[in-house]
């Protein structure tokens, strides 16, 4: 959803990888993670490192970025730009 975002994050844990499913689709670009709300458990190391955590609610268009309530890091420029592109 946000090209290059993975390069700004820590490597995924085994637990996170085991809870993630990836499917191949004949599309130019696609990814999805479904949930009812924001991140369920931010890692303390991520919060301490100042890594942004939150979610971007999607409908037909992207809504405003919603930063996780336990996170006070500034929304990265590439996230803001992606939301603008999807709006």
N, C-alpha and C positions, 0 to 999 in steps of 0.2 A: 504494500500500500504506500509506503514511503521509501522510494529507492535510496539505497545507501544507508538506511537507518541502522542495519545490523552492525556496520562498522563503528558506530558510536556507542555500542553497548558492550558489556562484559560477555564472555562466552556463556551459553546456556548451560544450566546444570543438567545432570542425568534425569532428575525428577521432572524438570521442565520439558526436556526432550521427549520423555516417555509419555507426557500428557499432550504432546503435539502431534497432529496428523497432517501430512502433506499429501495432496493429490495433484496429479498432472491433468491439466486442461489445455485444449488447443486455443489458448488466448494469448494476446500480446503480453499482458501483465495481469496477474490475479493472485490474491492471497486473502485468507479469511481466518479470523479467530472470533468465535461467537461467545458471548457471555451476557449476563444480565447486570450490567453496571461496569464499574472500573476494575482495576487490578484487585485480585482477591488477597494477595499477600506479597507486598513489595519486600524484597530482600533487604535486611538492614544495611548490608554493604553498599547496595545501590543507593539507598537514601543518604548514607554517609558520604558517598562519592559525589553527590549532587546530580545524579542521573535523573532526568525527567521521567516521571511515571504518570500515566493517565490514559485516557482513551479519546478517540474521535468518533462520536456517534454518527452513523451514516443512515441516510434514507436515500432519496434520489440524488441528493447533494450532501456535501459535508457540512455539518454544523460547526459552531465555534469549538475550538479545542477545550477540553475539560481536564484540568490538571487534577491528579489524585489529591484528596484532602490531606494526606499525610506527607505530601511532597511540596517543598517550597522552591524548587529549582525553576529557573526561567525556561519557558517553552523554547526549544531550539529553533533557529531560523528555518532550517530545512523542514521542520514540522509545520510551521506557520505557512511557508510557501506551498507545501503540498495541500494544505487545507484550502488555501486560496485557489489553487488549481482545480480542486474538486468541487468548489462552490459554484 
